[in-house]
């Protein structure tokens, strides 16, 4: 997929709404060769998905061996809206807590008091730093079931139209 095609998909209004959400599902291949799919908080910085994790997370060894990943960001309403992204994970080991991890999120609402308690817990738990997992999209598809469909469903629609014309 060409860079301009990826940008076109990611700049669509529905894609932008999905990229403003808080949780994606990160799919990768574990060290034992089996697939993994884990929910993880993320931030979209305009060109990359940034996720933060602990320095001892098992996924880091897997991503070091095979950095190919797939991400799914979707909604829980009908019709579903789904943004699929593929890319390569790059890891950035950082001292302290990355800014992306501390950014307030839209779906995890906290009172000011809860926020202070949460930040204190985060700072004490991750005192030795975290890892930023950064994914630059190399492929993207938006499925909204109104203007775009999964490719298999698109094929069924095309076949139905051919049958109806015959």
Secondary structure, DSSP 8 states (H G I E B T S, - for coil): --HHHHHHHHTSHHHHHHHTSSEEEEEEE-TTS-EEEEEEE-EE-SSEEEEEE-TT-HHHHHHHH--EEEEEEE-SSSS--EEEEEEEEEEEEESS--HHHHS--SSS---HHHHHHHHHHHHHHTTT-EEEEEEEEEEEEEE-SSS---HHHHHHHHHHHHHHH-
